[in-house]
Amino acid sequence: LPHWMHPLVAVGFCGSLTTFSGLQLETLLMMRDGRAGAAVGYAIGSVVVGLVAAVVGRRAVDLVHA
């Protein structure tokens, strides 16, 4: 990677870790509170929405660079 990208990659990596740990914490708290259905829906929904957002973002970049 070019030197100027190192801070961007570091911030992205650290941001992904905090987002993932927040997802885990919220899911576990819902499970602990007896809301298993909500916890499963939240976890699956978060992953699906994240994947859709990644695909949409990638396609947007491809359009800009086309």
Phi and psi in degrees as a GROMACS rama.xvg file:
@    title "Ramachandran Plot"
@    xaxis  label "Phi"
@    yaxis  label "Psi"
@TYPE xy
-62.3424  150.781  PRO-2
-55.2304  -38.1863  HIS-3
-68.1985  -17.7163  TRP-4
-85.2228  -15.6781  MET-5
-56.0085  -47.4585  HIS-6
-62.3205  -36.9342  PRO-7
-65.0722  -42.2192  LEU-8
-66.7738  -42.2784  VAL-9
-61.989  -45.1117  ALA-10
-64.6403  -42.3392  VAL-11
-62.4796  -42.2361  GLY-12
-65.105  -48.05  PHE-13
-64.416  -38.346  CYS-14
-63.7591  -38.839  GLY-15
-67.3361  -35.9356  SER-16
-65.6536  -42.8921  LEU-17
-70.0516  -35.0527  THR-18
-65.5047  -44.3307  THR-19
-65.9683  -40.6788  PHE-20
-67.8623  -34.1291  SER-21
-65.135  -40.9369  GLY-22
-60.7693  -45.3358  LEU-23
-63.0145  -45.0885  GLN-24
-61.7627  -48.3864  LEU-25
-60.8877  -41.2267  GLU-26
-63.7981  -46.2929  THR-27
-64.4432  -38.1188  LEU-28
-64.9557  -39.6292  LEU-29
-64.3178  -41.4358  MET-30
-62.3672  -44.0368  MET-31
-62.3655  -34.4764  ARG-32
-82.3785  5.26451  ASP-33
82.329  18.7914  GLY-34
-109.797  61.1745  ARG-35
-61.7746  -41.9079  ALA-36
-61.3611  -43.5643  GLY-37
-65.3405  -38.7992  ALA-38
-64.092  -45.5928  ALA-39
-65.1009  -44.2695  VAL-40
-61.7742  -40.4242  GLY-41
-64.8994  -46.5192  TYR-42
-64.5531  -48.6527  ALA-43
-65.4814  -45.0622  ILE-44
-60.498  -40.5559  GLY-45
-64.4893  -42.008  SER-46
-67.1292  -44.8144  VAL-47
-63.6692  -47.1885  VAL-48
-63.4914  -38.351  VAL-49
-63.0812  -42.0621  GLY-50
-66.6125  -41.496  LEU-51
-62.4325  -43.0191  VAL-52
-62.5076  -38.3225  ALA-53
-64.7506  -42.2996  ALA-54
-65.6282  -44.9327  VAL-55
-62.5039  -42.7632  VAL-56
-62.9205  -42.0925  GLY-57
-63.7598  -43.1712  ARG-58
-65.3584  -37.1946  ARG-59
-63.1686  -41.2123  ALA-60
-64.235  -42.3748  VAL-61
-61.6358  -38.7707  ASP-62
-65.5178  -40.2596  LEU-63
-67.0025  -36.4466  VAL-64
-91.5564  3.45462  HIS-65
